[in-house]
Amino acid sequence: MNTKSTGSMRKLPLARMSLSVSFACVAMAAQAQSNESCSEADKARKAQQHVEVSGRFGDESASIKSSVSLRDVPMSVSVVTSDVFQDQGAQSLDAIIKNVSGLSHSSTNSYGYFNNYLARGLPVNFLRDGLPDGPAINGYTRNLTDIAQVEVLKGPASSMYGSGAPGGFVNLVSKKPEREASQNFEIGYGSFESRQAKYEATGAFATNRDVLPTVLYRFTAASQNTQGYRGFGQRSSELIPSLTFQFGAGHTTNFEIRHLESTIDNDGVGIPFRNGKVLPVPQEHRYSTPFTTSTTDIDRASLKHQFIVDPQWRLQANLSFGRRDLDFRRNVPNWRLNETATSTQIVNRNWRDQEDRLHDSLAQLEATWKTNDGLSFHEVLFGVTWSKTEGTATRRQALLAPITNLFSLEFPEKSNEQLDRAFMWHRQVKDQQLGFYIHDQVALSPVWKLRAALRYDRYAIDDAGSYNSLFDAGGAFLSALAPNKQSYVTKTAQLKYEKAHVESDRLNPSLGVVYQLSSSTSFYSGYSGGAFSNFNTEMGRTAVEPERSKQLELGLKSTIIVGKLDTAVAIFDTRREDFFRTANGLSGYLGASKTRGLEAELTARPTPALKIRMAYALQDTVHTKYFDVVSLKDDLNVLGKQVPGVSKQQFNVWSSYDFHEVYGGRLGLGFGATYRSQFYVDVLNANRAPASTVVDAALYYRHKRFEVQANFSNLSNQHWYRNATGENAALPGDARALSATARFFF
C-alpha cells in the first residue's frame, strides 16, 4: 500500500477496529471451537444458525466452481442472502450492493437504465447462476425477483470465467424448484407512487416414479411500478418458469425460461457542478430532457444437465440462448456550462436515439474429478466454454438548443419526433469467445490448501456497418457548426462503410495458498490475472484488443463460535491496464489504473434474536496512464489523480432484532447506516461530490402464515449522490421514503 494510503489508514479508527477485531479472532478461535458438543441437539442448532447468519465463510458459493467452503479458497467472495434482502425491503440489485465492502455505483458510462458497478474501484461484469448475464455497458437493471443470494467475486477472475472486468463478477444465484409444495403472494406500496406484486409457487408434479422422472417446478411472476424520486420512474414485469427433472441414476436436468419487460425514465445528467461545487438548487431539479427513456425486452432460455457418475466424477453441460431488445433515448454527457464560474446556461447539448437488437448463445461442458492419493486431496475441474453475441445497433443523434437559465428550467425540445436527428451509424456486431480451462483445489494437509487455475481464451470481434463520417467514434461532430444554432441535418451525411475484425488470445492464471491456523481460521494469499474483451454498442468501432488486469491479495477469514461471529479481512493491489475510454465523447484515451486498499466484513449473531452485518472498505484508486490516441501523448494532468466515482472510504452496518413471540409470530426491528466519503466526478479531480451518511430502518411482524413489514429509507432525508454522470454533474440519491409490504404463505 502506498504511503498516502497508509497515512490515511493511521487516522482511521474504523480501519484499526476492523483489523483488531479480525486478528483478535485468531487468538480466540481455537479455544472456542475445541470443546463443541456433537450431540444431535447441537447439530440442529448449528444447522439453524447456518441458515440464518448471512454470508458465513464456511458456506458454499456457486461462484468459486468448487464444493469446498469459502474458508478454504484464497480469494475474496462476499455473499448477501435473501434474508438480508427481506430485512432491508430490497427489490432491486441496486438496493443491496451497500452490504458488500468496496462495491459501489460506477461513474463511467452511467446513464440510468442499467446496472453499472465498481468493485475495488474497478468495473465488474455480471453472471446469473454462473453464466454471463449481459454486457457491463448498455446492459439492463436487475431485480431480486427470484434471487436466493448475490455473490461478489472480487478482482480479476478470467481463469474461471474468461473475459471479465478487473473488478470481478457479481453473480445472481436463482432459487431452484423444491420438492415440498408452497406458494406465496406479496404486495407492496410506497413513496413516489410505488407499487409491486409477486407470486411464487414451487413443488413436485405427481408422476409414476417407476416410469417417469420426478418433476419439480417453480413459477414466479412479478410486477413493479414507481414514479420514482424526481419523477424518474420505472416499470417492469417478469415471468420465470423453471422445471427440474430428477431421472435417478445421478441425472438431473433443469430448464428455465426468463422473460423481462422494463421501461425506465433515465437521468443521464443529474445536478451540474459550477466552480467545483454542486449547483445550489433543489435536488428535485431535472436537467435531463423530459422524454428520456429506455425500454428493454429480454427472453432467455437455459438448460443445465448434471450427471453424477460416481463419488469421484461429475459432469455438467450448460446451454443458454437469449434475445435482448434495447431502445434508449438519452442526453449525451458532453454538455458543459458556457462559463465555469458564474454561468447560468448549459450549452453543447446532444441527444441520442439508439436501437440494439442482440442475440446471444452459450455452450459449456465441465467435468469435476475428486481424488485422494493418500498424500493430498484434489478437486479438479476441466471445462470448455463457447459463447457468441451478435446483432445490430442503429444510432441517431441530434443537437439540442441551450438551457438558458439553470435556476428556472425550460426545455427547448418538446418531443423526440421533432428533433433534427441525424443518422450516425448502423452496425452489425459479433463477439465470439472460446475458452479451455482447468482448476485444481488441493488439500495438501489438514492445514495447507492450494488453488491453481489456468484458462486459455480465443477472442474474435467483428464490427461492420455504415458510419456517418461527420461523427467520430465517441459521437463528436467533426465538422464545425455555428455554436448551438446550426443543425446536424443541415450537413449532408457522408456515409462510409467500415469493417473491422480483431482476433486475439489470452492465457490467464490464478494461484493461491491457504494456511488454516485452526478449524475456524485461515490466512490466504493469492494472485490472479484477467483479460476483458470490452464488446459493447455504446461506442462505434469497438474491435479493440482486450484490456488486461492483475491482482495480489492477502487475507484472513475467521469464525468465532459457529453461528456467532464471522470476519474476513483482505488487503489488495489490483491493476487495470490498456483500457479504452472516451472523454466527454470528444477523444479517445488508452488508460491504466491501480487500486490499493483494505476491506473488512463481519457477520455476527451474539444472541438468537440479534443479527449484525458490517462492511468496510478503504481504497485508493488512481490513474497511472492516460494516453491520448489523437495527440499520441500522455495527459500528465491526469496521472496520479483519483478515478472518478471512487470513494476512499465506505462503511455499512445493518442489524435486526427479534422481540419475544407475539400472538404466534415474531415482532422485529431493523436499523442500519451507510457512509460514503467524498468522490470526484471528473478525471482532473476538479469537481467533488460531498460525503454522506444515509440511515435506514425496518419494522416487521412475521407469522408462519403471513408477514407484514415497513421499511424507512434515508430517515434523515440526507442529500447524497449516487455517482457521476459525466465530467460535470452528479446523480442525486433517493430522498426519504416509506414502503409497506405484506406476504401471505399457502
Secondary structure, 3 states (H helix, E strand, C coil): CCHHHHHHHHCCHHHHHHHHHHHHHHHHHHHHHHCCCCCHHHHHHHHHHHHHCCCCCCCCCHHHCCCCCHHHCCCCEEEEEHHHHHHHCCCEHHHCHHHCCCEEECCCCCCCCCCCEEECCEECEEEECCEECCCCCCCCCCECCCEEEEEEEECCCHHHHCCCCCCEEEEEEECCCCCCCEEEEEEEEECCCEEEEEEEEEEEECCCCCCCCEEEEEEEEEEEEECCHHHCCEEEEEEEEEEEEEEECCEEEEEEEEEEEEEECCCCCCEEEECCEECCCCCCCCCCCCCCEEEEEEEEEEEEEEEECCCCEEEEEEEEEEEEEEEEEEECCCCEECCCCCCCCEECEEEEEEEEEEEEEEEEEEEEEEEECCCCEEEEEEEEEEEEEEEEEEEEEEEECCECCCCCCCCCCCCCCCCCCEEEEEEEEEEEEEEEEEEEEEECCCCEEEEEEEEEEEEEEEEEEEEECCECCCCCECCCCCCCCCCHHHCCCCEEEEEEEEEEEEEEEEEEEEEEEECCEEEEEEEEEEEECCCCCCCCCCCCCCEEEEEEEEEEEEEECCCCEEEEEEEEEEEEEEEEEEECCCEEEEEEEEEEEEEEEEEEEEECCEEEEEEEEEEEEEEEEEEECCCCEECCCCCCCECCCCCCEEEEEEEEEEEEEECCEEEEEEEEEEEECCEECCCCCCCEECCEEEEEEEEEEECCCEEEEEEEECCCCCCCEEEECCCCEEEECCCCEEEEEEEEEC
